């Protein structure tokens, strides 16, 4: 399953850090973050709860870039 989320981030480097953090989150198969469109596209592993995974993704992204936001 793939979903797209609106994000708020200050710079392209921060977007890259968010993408790396999201990819390392359990339950995420792949993730692409676009600084230009302020979107995060997430592909989830089969059978996971997307809402729970995205809460973990947001927590992991806040660890690398504390002023970022993902609108769930």
PyMOL commands that set and color helices and strands:
alter all, ss='L'
color gray80, all
select helices_A, chain A and resi 12-23+50-64
alter helices_A, ss='H'
color red, helices_A
select strands_A, chain A and resi 2-8+28-34+39-44+69-71
alter strands_A, ss='S'
color yellow, strands_A
deselect
rebuild
show_as cartoon
